[in-house]
Amino acid sequence: RLPKTWTTYKIHYRYRQTVYHITITRVAADSTGTSPLTLDGQELSGTTFPLVDDRLEHAVELRIR
């Protein structure tokens, strides 16, 4: 749950030797968009993303209403 006064927050999650920079952002209820979840700029279907230990840094964005 995201407090009503927050519009965004970030989590830096380490999976073995790989870091995921996860940004969760609240969007307007009437906003349009294709996918609420992206991994390294690529849209994903659903609300989960794969964790891969490739020793790289990844950017995840999740948009919620």
FITOR-775511 format. One record per residue: x, y, z of N, C-alpha, C in turn. Coordinates in steps of 0.2 Angstrom, whole numbers. Each point is the difference from the previous one (the first is absolute). Layout:
# FITOR-775511
X  Y  Z  X  Y  Z  X  Y  Z
...
This chain:
# FITOR-775511
4  -6  0  -4  6  0  4  6  0
-2  5  -4  4  6  0  -4  6  4
3  3  5  -4  5  3  -2  6  -5
-6  2  2  -3  5  -5  4  6  -1
4  2  4  4  6  -1  7  -1  -4
1  -7  -1  6  -1  -4  -2  -1  -8
4  3  -4  -1  -1  -7  5  -6  -3
5  -1  3  5  -4  -2  5  -3  5
3  -5  -1  5  -3  5  5  -4  -4
6  -2  3  5  -4  -4  2  -5  5
1  -6  -3  3  -6  4  7  -2  -4
5  -1  4  6  -3  -3  1  -7  2
-2  -5  -4  0  -7  2  6  -3  -3
3  -4  4  6  -4  -2  -3  -7  0
1  -3  -6  -1  -8  -1  7  -3  -2
3  -3  5  6  -3  -1  5  5  -1
3  0  -6  5  5  -2  -3  6  -5
-7  0  -1  -3  5  -4  -4  4  4
0  7  -2  -4  5  3  -6  2  -4
-6  0  2  -6  3  -3  -2  6  3
0  6  -4  -3  6  3  -7  1  -2
-4  -1  5  -7  0  -1  -4  6  2
-3  3  -5  -4  7  1  -7  -2  0
-4  2  5  -7  -1  0  -3  7  0
-5  2  -5  -3  6  -1  -7  0  0
-3  4  3  -8  1  0  -1  4  -6
-5  -2  -4  -2  3  -6  -8  2  1
-2  5  -3  -7  2  0  -5  -6  -2
-5  0  3  -5  -6  -1  -2  0  -7
-1  6  -3  -2  0  -7  6  0  -5
6  -1  2  6  0  -5  -1  -6  -4
3  1  -6  0  -6  -5  7  -2  -1
1  -6  -1  7  -3  -1  -1  -7  -2
6  -3  -3  -1  -6  -2  1  -6  5
6  1  3  2  -5  5  2  3  7
-2  -2  5  2  3  7  7  -2  2
3  -5  -3  7  -2  2  5  0  -6
5  3  1  6  -1  -5  6  -2  4
4  -4  -4  7  -2  2  5  2  -5
4  5  2  6  2  -4  -4  3  -7
-5  4  1  -4  3  -5  -4  -4  -4
0  -6  1  -5  -5  -4  -6  -1  4
-6  0  -3  -6  -1  3  -1  -7  2
-3  -2  5  -1  -7  2  -8  0  1
-2  -6  -1  -7  -1  1  -1  -3  8
-5  1  3  -1  -2  7  3  5  5
1  -3  6  3  5  5  6  -4  3
4  -4  -3  6  -3  3  5  0  -6
6  0  3  6  0  -5  5  -5  2
4  -3  -4  5  -5  1  6  3  4
2  -4  5  6  2  3  6  -5  -3
5  4  -3  5  -4  -3  7  3  3
4  -5  2  7  2  3  5  0  -6
0  6  -3  4  1  -6  6  5  2
0  2  6  5  5  3  -1  7  -3
-5  2  -3  -1  6  -3  -5  4  4
-1  7  -1  -5  3  4  -6  1  -5
-6  -1  3  -6  1  -4  -5  5  3
-4  3  -5  -5  5  2  -7  -3  -1
-4  0  6  -7  -2  -1  -4  6  2
-6  1  -4  -5  5  2  -7  -3  0
-3  1  6  -7  -2  1  -4  6  1
-6  1  -4  -4  5  0  -7  -3  3
-2  3  6  -6  -2  3  -5  6  0
-6  -2  1  -6  5  1  -3  0  7
